[in-house]
Amino acid sequence: MAESPRRRAVLEVLRAAPAPLGVTETAERLGVHPNTVRFHLDALVAEALVERRAEASTGPGRPRTVYTVRPGMDRGGARGYLLLARMLLSRWTSADPAEAREQAMETGREWGRFLVDPLPPFERPTAERSVARLLALLADLGFEPEPAAGAAPEPAPGAGRESVSDPGPGAADENAPERIRLRHCPFLELAEEHGELICPLHLGLIQGALDRLDAPLTATRLEPFAEPDSCYAHLSAAGSAPRDTGKGTHR
């Protein structure tokens, strides 16, 4: 709609008409060819902005096809979701900082558990497979993630050695990264203004996804804007390092 002034003009003609209009009537009011109007009417019907129906016939011949705007508020207008997010966050930031960070992180964990695609039944949750699912989730959300160079997560203290042929669900994976580079932030403006909440939310999201996957590793901390164009999520084998609870500094 926003990219087609002609389509919006067709919609406005239908909206201003006291009764449903046919293709020819609409074209006459706009001063364009009926085929042009028919093309835009078909698109508006496909976008569920306009209804098409056959008018009751009053004589011989096929009933006339007419168009009318679907009832309801115009869905082609501007949105202000960034402003809405700022308004909601402003209430959150007025609370106790430590409590607000923990709430943000727990919210992220809950959504991470909900959003990640679980592994198929009976598939062993290795670190490599878990990270692959995590990267897919972060990519879908717009973080443009990529594994960062580094060693595999260290095994948890006291963990026994596993068989090479059957590593077990809690073993470290040689192919798993120890960091994930996030090359884009889908909430960049909010992270710049309210990093004390948005960054813990992101960390909780990663932790919740790994928890849902029953992964043998977790995210221990998030390093915001570690480079001018990147943030880093640090991974470690589950139990090998204290997990960040949101009480530390994220910016």
GIGI-V539378 format. One record per helix or strand of 3 or more residues. SS is the DSSP state (~ for helix, > for strand). FROM is the first residue (numbers start at 1). TO is the last residue. If there is no record, write none. Layout:
# GIGI-V539378
ss:SS from:FROM to:TO
ss:SS from:FROM to:TO
This chain:
# GIGI-V539378
ss:~ from:5 to:16
ss:~ from:23 to:30
ss:~ from:34 to:46
ss:> from:50 to:54
ss:> from:65 to:69
ss:~ from:81 to:93
ss:~ from:97 to:115
ss:~ from:127 to:140
ss:> from:145 to:148
ss:> from:179 to:182
ss:~ from:188 to:193
ss:~ from:195 to:212
ss:> from:217 to:227
ss:> from:230 to:237
